[in-house]
Amino acid sequence: MKIVVTDGYTLNPGDLSWEKIALLGDLTVYDRTPIELIEERCATAEIILSNKTPFDRDMISKLSSLKMIGVLATGYNVIDTMAAREKNILVCNVPGYGTASVAQHTIALILELTNRVGLHTASVKAGDWVVSADWAYSRSPLIELAGKTLGIVGLGNIGRQTAIIAQAIGMKVIYNTPHKKKDVPYEYLNIEELFAKSDFISLHCPLNASNAGFVNETVIKKMKLSSFLINTARGQLINEQDLADALNHQGISGAALDVLSSEPPFQNNPLLTAQHCLITPHNAWMSREARGRIMNITEQNILSYIKKDPTHVIN
C-alpha cells in the first residue's frame, strides 16, 4: 500500500518521527509539493496525507489508485470532498488536536495587544530604560482584561477553551454560532450585536461559502473604537482591505492575526503594513504536543481504514 505525504515539513520539521505510519505501508514523505508535481508524486498512492496541498475535482479524477485522503489538520477546505465522495474516496481529518495550543495562542495575542510585552522588551534592549528619567515607563497604553467582554464567533472546541481561559482572567464571554447552543453558560448574540458589544472579538469558526469575508466594513463599523479583533481561524473570513482601512483610520484599536487570506501572503497584502496590526505566521497550531497528536490520530485514521472501519470521515 503506497502512502504519500505531500507536504510534511510544517508538521514534522525533524523533531517527530514518521516511523509508525511507515510501518503501515510504503511511505514517501515530501516536505513540500508544488501544484505541478502533485499528479506525478501521487499517481500510484492509495493513501495521500496532505495538510495544505490542494486536491480539486480535476486532480482527484486523475488519481486512479487513490482510496483515502488524510488531512493533516482539522480544516479541510483544500479538498473537494464531494468529488472524492463521488469516487468513493474517503476523506478523513484530525479533529481536536490543536484545541489547547490555538486557544493559548489566542490569549497570547490578546495579551500582546494589551500589555505589548514585545514592544517594551525591545525598548529596554534598545537602552530606553537605562536613560529614562523615571523608574517606570510605558510605550503604549496598558489595558486590564478583567471586566472586558470577549465576543467569540464559533464555539467549537477551540472557542470553548478560549472562553474558559478568558473567564479565568476575569473577562465576560458572549458568543455567536449559526445556531444557539443549549449547553453553554454564555450569552448568545447575533453577529451585529456581538460586534457592537465586544471589547475583543475572536474568530473560531470554520470557513464556508456563507461566511467568507463576513468581517467587512459593515460589521467593523459596529465595533467600538476601543475594540480589538483576533483571528486564529481562517484568513478568508476577513475582508482584508476593509480591516486595514479601519486600522489605518482608527476605526478600531487594533488586530492580532495568525492567518491571512493567502499563505504565505502576497507582498501587497494591506494588513502587512496596517497600523496596530500584529501578525504571526499561522503557527498557533504548531506546538510539539499538538503536532504529535496529529501524527498519532493520523496513524489511527489509517489503521481504521485498513480495518474497514474508518474514523473521522468528513465526506
N, C-alpha and C positions, 0 to 999 in steps of 0.2 A: 504494500500500500504506500503510494507516494504522497508525502506531506510536504507542502511548500509554505514557508513563511516569507511573505513578500516584503515586509518592512519591519524587521525585528529589532533595529538598533535602539529606538526610543524605549522599548520595553526592556531590553536586555543589552546595555552597552558593555557588558562584560562582568557585571557583579552577580549575575544569576546564572543558572545552568539550564540548557535545553535537554539535558540527559533523559529525564523521564518521558518527555514527548518523543525523543529519538528512539526509545525502546518500543514505541507503538507502531513504527513504520520507517520507511526510507525517507529520512528528513533532510531537507535542504533549507538553509536559512540565508536569506538575503538581508543585508542591512537596510537597503532601500531598493525600490523597483520603479524606474521611470515608466511612464504610461506606455511608451513604445516597446517596452520589453515584457509587459505583463503576459501577453499571449505566449510568447516563446518560453518564458520561465515556468508557466503554469500549464502548459499543453498536456502533460501526462499526469497531472496531480489529481488524486482522488479527494484530498482534503487540502484546502487553502486556508491559511491563517493570515488575516490581514487586519491592520489597525486603521490606517488611513488610505491604503491603496484602493482606488475605486473599481467597482465591478458593476458596470451598467449592463443593460439588456444585450447590447451588441457583443460585449466581451463574454458574457455568460453563455451566449449561444455558440461561441467558438470553442468552448472548453468541454469536449465530449466526455472526458473521463471524470469530470467533477461531480462529486456526490455531497460534499459538505463544505460550507464556508464558515470558518470560526472567526468571529470578530473579536479581536483582542482588546475589547473595550465594552462599555455599556451601550453607547450610541452607535447606531448602525445606518446612518443616513447616506453613507458612501456605497451602500449595497442596494441594488434593485431587488428587493425582496420578492416582489411579485413575479419578476422574470425568473428568479430562482425557483419559486414555488411551482411555476408552470412546467419547469423541467425536473421537478421532484428532487431539487437540491435543497438540503437543509441549510438554514442559516441560524447559527447559534451565537449568542453573545455572552458577556461576562458581567452579570448584574452584581451590584453591591460591593465591588472590590474597593472602590475609592471613597466610600462614604466618609470615613474618618479623615482621610487626607484632604479631600476637597473642602469639607466643612472647616477644617483647621486653616486651610489657605484662605478661605473666605473671611474668616475672622481676622487673620493676619493682615489682609488687605484693608479691612475696616480699621484696624488698629494703626496701620501705617497712614491712612488718611487722617486720623485724628491725633496721633502722637508724633508722627513724622520722625521716627527713630533714625531712619537712614539719613534724612536731611541734617539732623542735629549731630549725628556721628561724623558725617562729612565735615560739618562746620568745626567741630572740635579738632579733627585731624588736620584741618587747614590752618589751625592756630588761632582761631577766633576766641576761644576761651582764655588762652594764655594772655592775650592782650585786652581782654574785656575789662571794662571799668567796674563791672558788677560781678558778684559771686554766682549769679544765675542769670540766664537769658533765654529767650525763645526766638527762633527764626520764623515761626509760623504759629498761628493761634492753636492752642491745645484744647481739645474737646472731650468732655467727660461723657461716657456712653451710658452710664446709669440714668434711667428715666427716658432715654431716647427710644423712638419707635422704629423697629426694623420691619419693613414690609417684604415678605418672601413670596416670590412668584414661582409656584411649583413646589409642592410639599411631598416629594418623594423621600427616599432615604436621606439624601444629602440635605435637602431643605429642612427636614425634621431635625437632623443632627445639628445643623447650623442654628436652628431655633433653640435647641437645648443649651448650647454654649452661650448664645446671646442672652437668654434668660438668666444664666448663671452669673453674668456680669451686670445684671440689672436692667436689661433692655425689655421693652414691651414688644411682643411679636404679634403682627397681623399677617394675613396671608390671602393669596388668590390662587385658585386652581380652576380648571374648566367646570368642575362640579364640586359643590361644597362637601367637605368631609364630615363624617359624624363622630369620628374618634379622636379629635384633636381639641386641645383647650384654648386655641387661639381664635381671635375674631376673624370672620370671613368678610372680605370686602370685594366689590368689583374692581376692575383694573383702575378705572378713573379715580375712585375713592382711595384706593391703596396708594397710588402715586401722589395724591394730594396730601395725605395724612402722614406719610412716612418721612422720617429723618434720614433713613438709609433704605435703599431698595436693593435687594439681592435676587438675581435671576438664577433659578434652579430648574427650569422647565426644559423638556426635550424640544428640539426644533422640529416643526412640521409645516405643512403648506399654509396652515391657518394663522401661524404666529410669526412667520418670517418678517423681520423689520417692524414688529409691532411697537417697539420702543422708538417712536418717531417724534417729530416736532409737536404733534398734538398732545401726546401724553407727557412729554418732557415739560411742556408749558404748565402742566398741572402741578409739577413738583415745587416744593418750597425753594426759595433762593438759597437757603442754607443746607439743602439736602445733598446726598451723595448717591451715586449709582455704582453697584458692584455686579460684575458678570463673570461667573466661573462656569457657565453652561455652554452656550454656543454663540459665536460672534455674530452669526446671521440674524439673531434675534433683534439686533440693534441697527437702525439706520445710522450709519457711522458719521455721515456728513451732518445730520441733524444734531447728533450728540456733540460733535466737535464745535458746531456753531453755538450751542448752548454753553459749552465750557469756555469758549473764547469771548463770549459776551456776557459772562457772569449770570447766565440763566439758572445754573445750579453751582454748588460749591466745588464739586469735584467728582471724579470717577476713578474706579480701580478695576482693571480688566485683565483676565487671564486668557481671554480668547478674542480673536478678531475674525472678520468675515473670510479672509484668505490667510492661510498659514503655510509658510512664512508670509508676512504681509508684503504687499507692494510698497515700494518706497514712497508713493504719493498718498498712502492711506492718511486721511486727515487727522486721525487720532494720534498718530506718531508725533505730531507737533502741537497738539492741542494743549491749552493751558490746564493745569491742575488735573492731569490725567496720568495715573500710574498704570503701567502695563508690565505684566510678567509673561514669559513665553510659553503659555499653555502647559505649565508644569505643576499645576495643583495636584494632579493625579500621580505624580512621579516619585513619591516616597518609595523606598526599597520595599517596605512592608506591603504597600498596595500593589506594586509590580509583581511581588512574589505571589500574591493572591491571584492575579491574572494568570500566571503560569499554572498554578495549581488547579484553578477552575477550568482552564482550557484543557488541561490533561484529562480532567473528569468528563468534559464535554466529548472529547474524542473517544474515551473508553465507553461512554454511554452510547455513542454512535455505533461503535463496534459491536456492542451487545444488543443493538437494535431496540434500544430503549432511550432515545435521545432526550437530553435535558437542555433547558434554556433555549428552546426553539422559538424563534420570533416570526416565522413565516408559516 
